[in-house]
Amino acid sequence: MIVQILRLKDGSDVICNMESVAPGIIELQLPMMFQLVNQNLVLQHWLPLAVMKGNSVMISVDEVICIMEPNEDFKELGIRS
């Protein structure tokens, strides 16, 4: 898996470990939404981890507008294995 930033069709930005698992399907592990508020980075869970079994989700690539590679500083902030 590789750490990537995804912009989704609903407008949310997510940083996660991402892997293609089938044609048109990607797995997002440990997805965190983020936004900048008054020059501060705010991270929050994208999924309701408290009620889920595991920490990953499969989504269609049709839900993704673009995929970006984060810089090293942001990569360290966003993903904790």
DSSP file (Angstrom, degrees, kcal/mol; ACC not computed):
  #  RESIDUE AA STRUCTURE BP1 BP2  ACC     N-H-->O    O-->H-N    N-H-->O    O-->H-N    TCO  KAPPA ALPHA  PHI   PSI    X-CA   Y-CA   Z-CA
    1    1 A M              0   0    0      0, 0.0     2,-0.4     0, 0.0    18,-0.2   0.000 360.0 360.0 360.0 148.8    0.0    0.0    0.0
    2    2 A I  E     -A   18   0A   0     16,-2.1    16,-2.7    14,-0.0     2,-0.4  -0.963 360.0-112.8-125.7 141.3    1.1    3.5   -0.7
    3    3 A V  E     +A   17   0A   0     -2,-0.4     2,-0.3    14,-0.2    14,-0.2  -0.584  48.4 163.9 -74.7 127.4    0.1    6.7    1.1
    4    4 A Q  E     -A   16   0A   0     12,-2.6    12,-2.2    -2,-0.4     2,-0.5  -0.947  37.5-127.7-140.2 159.4   -2.0    9.0   -1.2
    5    5 A I  E     -AB  15  68A   0     63,-3.3    63,-3.1    -2,-0.3     2,-0.4  -0.945  27.9-165.5-105.3 130.6   -4.3   12.0   -1.0
    6    6 A L  E     -AB  14  67A   0      8,-3.2     8,-2.6    -2,-0.5     2,-0.6  -0.960  14.0-154.3-117.7 134.7   -7.7   11.5   -2.7
    7    7 A R  E     -AB  13  66A   0     59,-2.3    58,-3.1    -2,-0.4    59,-1.3  -0.950  25.0-153.0-101.7 121.5  -10.2   14.2   -3.6
    8    8 A L  E >   - B   0  64A   0      4,-2.8     3,-2.3    -2,-0.6    56,-0.2  -0.519  26.2-108.7 -95.7 161.6  -13.6   12.5   -3.7
    9    9 A K  T 3  S+     0   0    0     54,-2.6    55,-0.1     1,-0.3    -1,-0.1   0.777 117.3  62.3 -58.6 -28.4  -16.6   13.5   -5.7
   10   10 A D  T 3  S-     0   0    0     53,-0.3    -1,-0.3     2,-0.1    54,-0.1   0.486 120.9-107.4 -78.2  -0.1  -18.4   14.7   -2.6
   11   11 A G  S <  S+     0   0    0     -3,-2.3     2,-0.2     1,-0.3    -2,-0.1   0.340  76.0 133.1  94.7  -6.3  -15.6   17.3   -2.1
   12   12 A S        -     0   0    0     -5,-0.1    -4,-2.8    21,-0.0     2,-0.5  -0.502  47.9-142.1 -80.6 149.6  -13.8   15.7    0.8
   13   13 A D  E     -A    7   0A   0     21,-0.4    21,-1.5    -6,-0.2     2,-0.4  -0.939  21.5-173.4-109.2 131.5  -10.0   15.2    0.8
   14   14 A V  E     -AC   6  33A   0     -8,-2.6    -8,-3.2    -2,-0.5     2,-0.4  -0.983  16.0-158.6-130.7 134.8   -8.8   12.0    2.3
   15   15 A I  E     +AC   5  32A   0     17,-2.7    17,-2.4    -2,-0.4     2,-0.3  -0.945  36.9 134.4-109.1 137.0   -5.2   10.8    3.1
   16   16 A C  E     -A    4   0A   0    -12,-2.2   -12,-2.6    -2,-0.4     2,-0.5  -0.973  62.2 -84.5-163.6 169.1   -4.9    7.0    3.4
   17   17 A N  E     -AC   3  29A   0     12,-2.5    12,-3.2    -2,-0.3     2,-0.4  -0.840  56.1-165.8 -82.5 127.7   -2.9    3.9    2.6
   18   18 A M  E     +AC   2  28A   0    -16,-2.7   -16,-2.1    -2,-0.5     2,-0.3  -0.935  18.9 170.4-127.1 142.8   -4.3    3.0   -0.9
   19   19 A E  E     - C   0  27A   0      8,-1.8     8,-3.4    -2,-0.4     2,-0.5  -0.984  33.5-124.0-149.0 137.9   -4.1   -0.1   -3.0
   20   20 A S  E     + C   0  26A   0     -2,-0.3     6,-0.2     6,-0.2    -2,-0.0  -0.712  31.9 171.9 -78.2 126.8   -5.8   -1.2   -6.2
   21   21 A V  E     -     0   0A   0      4,-1.9     5,-0.2    -2,-0.5    -1,-0.1   0.604  62.5  -3.8-114.2 -17.4   -7.5   -4.6   -5.4
   22   22 A A  E >  S- C   0  25A   0      3,-1.4     3,-2.4     0, 0.0    -1,-0.4  -0.961  97.9 -61.4-163.8 163.6   -9.6   -5.2   -8.6
   23   23 A P  T 3  S+     0   0    0      0, 0.0     3,-0.1     0, 0.0    -3,-0.0  -0.372 125.6   0.6 -56.8 119.9  -10.4   -3.4  -11.8
   24   24 A G  T 3  S+     0   0    0     -2,-0.2    37,-2.3     1,-0.2     2,-0.4   0.480 114.5 100.4  81.7   2.8  -12.2   -0.2  -10.8
   25   25 A I  E <   -CD  22  60A   0     -3,-2.4    -4,-1.9    35,-0.2    -3,-1.4  -0.979  46.4-175.8-125.8 132.0  -11.9   -0.9   -7.0
   26   26 A I  E     -CD  20  59A   0     33,-2.6    33,-2.7    -2,-0.4     2,-0.5  -0.946  19.4-135.3-123.8 149.0   -9.4    0.5   -4.5
   27   27 A E  E     -CD  19  58A   0     -8,-3.4    -8,-1.8    -2,-0.4     2,-0.5  -0.886  14.0-159.7-101.8 130.6   -8.9   -0.3   -0.8
   28   28 A L  E     -CD  18  57A   0     29,-3.1    29,-2.0    -2,-0.5     2,-0.4  -0.953   7.9-166.5-110.7 120.7   -8.4    2.7    1.5
   29   29 A Q  E     -CD  17  56A   0    -12,-3.2   -12,-2.5    -2,-0.5    27,-0.2  -0.911  69.9  -4.0-110.7 134.4   -6.8    1.8    4.8
   30   30 A L  E    S-     0   0A   0     25,-2.8    -1,-0.2    -2,-0.4     2,-0.2   0.889  83.6-166.2  55.7  46.0   -6.8    4.2    7.8
   31   31 A P  E     -     0   0A   0      0, 0.0    15,-1.8     0, 0.0    16,-0.5  -0.445   7.5-173.5 -69.9 132.4   -8.5    7.0    5.8
   32   32 A M  E     -CE  15  45A   0    -17,-2.4   -17,-2.7    13,-0.2    13,-0.2  -0.992  16.9-140.0-125.8 128.3   -8.5   10.4    7.4
   33   33 A M  E     -CE  14  44A   0     11,-2.6    11,-2.2    -2,-0.4     2,-0.3  -0.550  27.4-173.0 -77.4 152.1  -10.3   13.5    6.2
   34   34 A F  E     + E   0  43A   0    -21,-1.5   -21,-0.4     9,-0.2     2,-0.3  -0.991  15.3 169.1-145.9 156.0   -8.3   16.7    6.5
   35   35 A Q  E     - E   0  42A   0      7,-1.6     7,-2.9    -2,-0.3     2,-0.6  -0.974  34.1-114.8-156.8 157.8   -8.8   20.4    6.0
   36   36 A L  E     - E   0  41A   0     -2,-0.3     2,-0.5     5,-0.2     5,-0.2  -0.875  30.3-177.5 -98.2 125.3   -6.9   23.6    6.7
   37   37 A V  E >  S- E   0  40A   0      3,-3.1     3,-1.5    -2,-0.6    -2,-0.0  -0.970  73.6 -22.1-125.9 114.5   -8.7   25.9    9.2
   38   38 A N  T 3  S-     0   0    0     -2,-0.5    -1,-0.1     1,-0.3     3,-0.1   0.907 127.4 -51.9  51.2  46.4   -7.0   29.2   10.0
   39   39 A Q  T 3  S+     0   0    0      1,-0.2     2,-0.4    -3,-0.0    -1,-0.3   0.628 117.2 116.9  64.8  17.9   -3.7   27.8    8.8
   40   40 A N  E <   -E   37   0A   0     -3,-1.5    -3,-3.1     2,-0.0     2,-0.5  -0.937  65.9-126.2-113.3 138.9   -4.1   24.8   11.1
   41   41 A L  E     -E   36   0A   0     -2,-0.4     2,-0.5    -5,-0.2    -5,-0.2  -0.716  23.1-164.2 -84.6 126.3   -4.4   21.2    9.8
   42   42 A V  E     -E   35   0A   0     -7,-2.9    -7,-1.6    -2,-0.5     2,-0.4  -0.960   5.6-172.6-115.1 121.1   -7.4   19.4   11.1
   43   43 A L  E     +E   34   0A   0     -2,-0.5     2,-0.3    -9,-0.2    -9,-0.2  -0.903   9.0 167.4-111.2 139.7   -7.5   15.6   10.7
   44   44 A Q  E     -E   33   0A   0    -11,-2.2   -11,-2.6    -2,-0.4     2,-0.0  -0.991  42.9 -89.5-147.5 153.6  -10.6   13.4   11.5
   45   45 A H  E     -E   32   0A   0     -2,-0.3   -13,-0.2   -13,-0.2   -11,-0.0  -0.355  25.5-158.0 -61.3 137.0  -11.6    9.9   10.9
   46   46 A W  S    S+     0   0    0    -15,-1.8    -1,-0.2    -2,-0.0   -14,-0.1   0.747  77.8  48.7 -84.5 -27.6  -13.4    9.4    7.6
   47   47 A L  S    S-     0   0    0    -16,-0.5     2,-2.1     8,-0.1     3,-0.2  -0.805  93.2-108.9-113.3 153.5  -15.0    6.2    8.7
   48   48 A P    >   +     0   0    0      0, 0.0     3,-1.9     0, 0.0     4,-0.5  -0.517  43.7 174.9 -78.1  76.0  -16.9    5.3   12.0
   49   49 A L  G >   +     0   0    0     -2,-2.1     3,-0.8     1,-0.3     5,-0.1   0.760  67.2  69.1 -58.1 -28.1  -14.0    3.1   13.2
   50   50 A A  G 3  S+     0   0    0      1,-0.2    -1,-0.3    -3,-0.2     0, 0.0   0.771 110.2  32.9 -64.0 -24.8  -15.7    2.5   16.6
   51   51 A V  G <  S+     0   0    0     -3,-1.9     2,-0.3     2,-0.0    -1,-0.2   0.337 103.8  93.7-113.1   5.2  -18.5    0.4   14.9
   52   52 A M  S <  S-     0   0    0     -3,-0.8     2,-0.7    -4,-0.5    -5,-0.0  -0.674  70.8-130.3 -99.7 152.6  -16.4   -1.2   12.1
   53   53 A K  S    S-     0   0    0     -2,-0.3     3,-0.3     3,-0.1     2,-0.1  -0.915  84.3  -5.7 -94.7 114.5  -14.6   -4.4   11.9
   54   54 A G  S    S-     0   0    0     -2,-0.7    -2,-0.1     1,-0.1     3,-0.0  -0.399  83.1 -95.8  92.1-174.7  -11.2   -3.5   10.6
   55   55 A N  S    S+     0   0    0     -2,-0.1   -25,-2.8   -25,-0.0     2,-0.3  -0.008  86.4  80.8-135.2  29.9   -9.9   -0.1    9.4
   56   56 A S  E     -D   29   0A   0     -3,-0.3     2,-0.3   -27,-0.2   -27,-0.2  -0.919  49.2-164.2-136.9 163.6  -10.3   -0.2    5.7
   57   57 A V  E     -D   28   0A   0    -29,-2.0   -29,-3.1    -2,-0.3     2,-0.5  -0.989  17.7-132.2-144.3 147.9  -13.0    0.2    3.0
   58   58 A M  E     +D   27   0A   0     -2,-0.3     2,-0.3   -31,-0.2   -31,-0.2  -0.878  30.9 176.8-100.0 133.4  -13.3   -0.6   -0.6
   59   59 A I  E     -D   26   0A   0    -33,-2.7   -33,-2.6    -2,-0.5     2,-0.3  -0.937  32.6-104.9-133.2 160.0  -14.5    2.1   -3.0
   60   60 A S  E >   -D   25   0A   0     -2,-0.3     3,-1.9   -35,-0.2   -35,-0.2  -0.601  23.1-131.1 -78.6 140.7  -15.1    2.5   -6.7
   61   61 A V  G >  S+     0   0    0    -37,-2.3     3,-1.6     1,-0.3    -1,-0.1   0.708 104.6  75.7 -64.0 -17.5  -12.5    4.6   -8.5
   62   62 A D  G 3  S+     0   0    0    -38,-0.4    -1,-0.3     1,-0.3   -37,-0.1   0.705  87.9  59.5 -65.0 -19.2  -15.5    6.4  -10.0
   63   63 A E  G <  S+     0   0    0     -3,-1.9   -54,-2.6   -55,-0.1     2,-0.5   0.514  91.7  85.7 -84.6  -5.9  -15.9    8.2   -6.7
   64   64 A V  E <   -B    8   0A   0     -3,-1.6   -56,-0.2   -56,-0.2     3,-0.1  -0.843  49.8-175.9-104.9 128.8  -12.4    9.7   -7.0
   65   65 A I  E    S-     0   0A   0    -58,-3.1     2,-0.3    -2,-0.5   -57,-0.2   0.894  73.2 -12.5 -83.2 -47.3  -11.7   13.0   -8.8
   66   66 A C  E     -B    7   0A   0    -59,-1.3   -59,-2.3     2,-0.0     2,-0.4  -0.990  53.9-141.6-153.8 159.8   -7.9   12.9   -8.4
   67   67 A I  E     -B    6   0A   0     -2,-0.3     2,-0.3   -61,-0.2   -61,-0.2  -0.990  23.2-177.1-125.6 130.2   -5.1   11.1   -6.6
   68   68 A M  E     -B    5   0A   0    -63,-3.1   -63,-3.3    -2,-0.4    -2,-0.0  -0.923  27.2-122.2-128.4 151.4   -2.0   13.0   -5.3
   69   69 A E        -     0   0    0     -2,-0.3   -65,-0.2   -65,-0.2     2,-0.1  -0.821  33.0-132.3 -90.3 127.3    1.2   12.1   -3.6
   70   70 A P        -     0   0    0      0, 0.0   -67,-0.1     0, 0.0     2,-0.0  -0.409  21.9-106.3 -76.2 155.0    1.6   13.9   -0.3
   71   71 A N     >  -     0   0    0      1,-0.1     4,-2.4    -2,-0.1     5,-0.2  -0.340  39.5-101.1 -71.5 166.5    4.8   15.6    0.7
   72   72 A E  H  > S+     0   0    0      1,-0.2     4,-1.8     2,-0.2     5,-0.1   0.855 119.6  52.4 -62.2 -39.0    6.9   13.8    3.4
   73   73 A D  H  > S+     0   0    0      1,-0.2     4,-1.4     2,-0.2    -1,-0.2   0.932 113.9  42.7 -63.5 -45.4    5.8   16.1    6.2
   74   74 A F  H  > S+     0   0    0      1,-0.2     4,-2.5     2,-0.2    -2,-0.2   0.866 109.0  58.4 -70.4 -36.0    2.1   15.6    5.5
   75   75 A K  H  X S+     0   0    0     -4,-2.4     4,-1.6     1,-0.2    -1,-0.2   0.907 106.7  48.7 -58.2 -42.2    2.5   11.9    4.9
   76   76 A E  H  < S+     0   0    0     -4,-1.8    -1,-0.2     1,-0.2    -2,-0.2   0.849 113.4  47.2 -68.1 -34.9    4.0   11.5    8.5
   77   77 A L  H  < S+     0   0    0     -4,-1.4    -2,-0.2     1,-0.2    -1,-0.2   0.880 114.5  45.6 -71.7 -38.7    1.1   13.5   10.0
   78   78 A G  H  < S+     0   0    0     -4,-2.5     2,-0.5     1,-0.1    -2,-0.2   0.805 106.6  51.2 -82.1 -31.3   -1.7   11.7    8.2
   79   79 A I     <  +     0   0    0     -4,-1.6     2,-0.5    -5,-0.2    -1,-0.1  -0.927  49.7 176.5-121.1 126.9   -0.9    8.0    8.5
   80   80 A R              0   0    0     -2,-0.5    -4,-0.0   -50,-0.1    -3,-0.0  -0.990 360.0 360.0-122.2 120.5   -0.1    6.0   11.5
   81   81 A S              0   0    0     -2,-0.5    -1,-0.1     0, 0.0   -51,-0.0   0.484 360.0 360.0 -75.2 360.0    0.4    2.3   11.0
